[in-house]
């Protein structure tokens, strides 16, 4: 499968989800220029698990990982949200607080510019557009804001933005990536809950391709205990 990149100093926005992990591995194989990754904690429940997976994979690949910790940003996002902030839906337990992904992209891109990276890579896919219809325009706007703020010609790349999740997963398999080494779940428990919207999305991609899901999920009795806390 083709995944063409320009060989320039690159920073990857790493969430530890399958898409950003696949992107990191693919770039590592193709670049000879400087490659780094950045993880930003904005107070999401799964931050510790995401960071643990991000550190593990970056250590394996020899990619330096930068960590920005601003957990109180979640309180600002709550201020713009209608309660309840956690709900039990048809797909299971889920967090309903806006992610503020545009804020994360802007912070990561400005950080990259000041640290002399030329490109920033973001792992959003076509399915994210159904949730955020103006996502391609937001990515372009982030680039513009970062350039105006810093005076530096930084570029934001989102090569998966027109790809379905199935295509991205196929790229990961083609690259020989261990997809168990990624974190999708909304919650920060020892294993994926298997019930939240993000876990359901993860399961469905493997199912559509007829591939065994290597993810370890919590058992039903553990999910019942989790729902009782809401």
N, C-alpha and C positions, 0 to 999 in steps of 0.2 A: 504493500500500500504506500502511496505517495504522501510524504509530509515534508514539504520543502521549506527551508528556512534560510535566512541570510546570516552569515557567520559574523555576528556582531556581539558585543558585550550585552548580556541578557539577564534580566531578573524575572523569575517566575512567581506569580502570586499563588502561593501554595495553601490550599484549604485542607489537604490530605484526602479529599474526595478522589474517586477514580479518575475523573477527567483531568484534574491538575497533576495527579501522580503520573498518568500516562504521558501528559505533556512534558513533565520534567524528564522522564526516562528518554523520550524521543529526542528532546533537545540535547541531552547529555551525549547521546550517540552521534549527533550530527555536528555539534559545535566544537571548534577548537579555541574560540574566544572565551572570555570570562563568563561563567555561568553561576548565578546565585539564586537563592530562593528567599521568600519573605512570608512569614505567617503573622497575622495580626489578630490578637484577641480583643474582641469588642464586647466581651461578656456573655458570649453564647454558652449554653450549658455544656456543649461538647468540647469546649476549648482545650481542656487537658488531654483528652483522648486524641484530638486532632494533632496537637503539638507533639504528643508522644510518637504517633505514626510518622509525622513529618520529620522529626529528628532521626528516627530509625532509618528511613529511606535515604535522607540526605547523607547520613553517615556512611551508608552502604555505597552510595554513588560518589562520595567525596565532593559533595556540593555544599558550600557554606550556607547555613541557614540563619537569617536574621529574624529576630523576634521582637515585635512591638506589642506592648501590653497596655491596653486602655479599657479595662473591663467596665468602667463606669459609663462608657458610651451606651451600654444597654439601657441605662436609666433614661438617657435622652431619647432613645428610640421608643421606650415605653410611654413617654410623655406625649407622643404622637399616635398612640395606639388606643383602640377601644378594648376594654376588658370583655371577656376573660382572656388572659394572656396564654393560658394553656387549656386545651380542650381535648375531649375524646371524640373523634370523628369516625366516619365509616372506615377510614384507613388506619385508625388507631390513635394513639396519643400523639399530640403534636404541639409544637410551640408556635404561637401566632404573632410573635413580635417581629416587625419588619427587620430585615437583616442589615439594611444600610450598606448594601454592596457597593453603591456608588461612592460612599464615603471611604470605604476600604480601598477602592481602586484609586481614588484621588491621592490618598495618603501614600499608598505603595508607589505610585508613579512619581510623585514629587520626591519621595525618598530615593527612588532609583536615579532620578535626574541629578540630584546633589551628590550621589555616589558614583557618578560618571558611567552609568549604564546607558546604552543607546536604545534598547528595546525592553518593554515590559510585556510579558505574556499572561493572558487571562484565559481561564479554561471554560468559559460559558459555552453552552451548546444550544442547538435549535430549540430544545424543549424549554430552556429558560426564557425564550421569547414569549411562550404562551403564558408565562407567569409575569413577565415584565415586557410588554409589547414593544416598548421603545428602547430595548437593550442595545441594539447596534448604534443608535444615536447617542446613548449614554456613554458607550465606550469611546466614540469619537469626541464627545464633549469633554470627557476626562482628559484625553490627550491635549485638547485645546487649553483647558484650565491649567494643567501642569506646565505647559509651555509659557503661558502668560504669567504664571506665578514665579517661574524660575528663570525665564529667558533662555532656556535650554531646549534644543530640538529633540526632545524625547518622543518616542513612538510607542503606541499601545497596539499589540497584536492579539487578535482573538480568532485563531485559525479554526476552531471548532464551532463557531457561531452559526454556520450553515450546515452543520453535520448533525444527524440524528444520534441519540445516545448509543444505538446499536452500532453505528459506524465507528464511534469513538472507542467502544469496547473492542471491536474487531481490530482496530489499530493496536490497542494494548496487547491483545493476544498475538498479533503478528510480531510485535516487538519482544514477545516473550516475557512480559511483565507479570509478576506475582500479584494479582489483584486482591488477594487477601490482605496485602499490606497497604490498605487504604481504609479511610473512615468516612461513612456517609451519614450515620445516625444523628438525629437531632439531639439525642440525650448522651450524657457522658458516663454511662455505666461501663462495666468491664467488657461486655459484648454488645453488639448491635441489638436493639430491641426487637427488630423484625416487624414492627407495627406502625411506626411513624411514616409520614409521607415520603421521607427520603429513603427509608428502608424499603418501602413498597416499590419505589422507583428502581432501586438497586436490584431487587428480586426480579422485577418484570423484565429488565434488560437481559439478564442471564436466561430467563425463561423463554423469551422471544427467540433467542439465538440457539436454544436447545443445549445450553452449556451448563455443567454442574456449577452451582454457586459455592465458592470456597469460603464464604463468609460464615463466621460463627455467630449464631443468634441466641438470644435469651430464650429460656423455656417458658411455656404458657403460664406456669404458676408464678414465675418471676414477673411476667407482664401484669398479672392480676394484682400483685402487690404494688406495682408501679402505678396502675390506674387508681388504686385506693388512696394514693397520696394527693390526687388532684381534687 
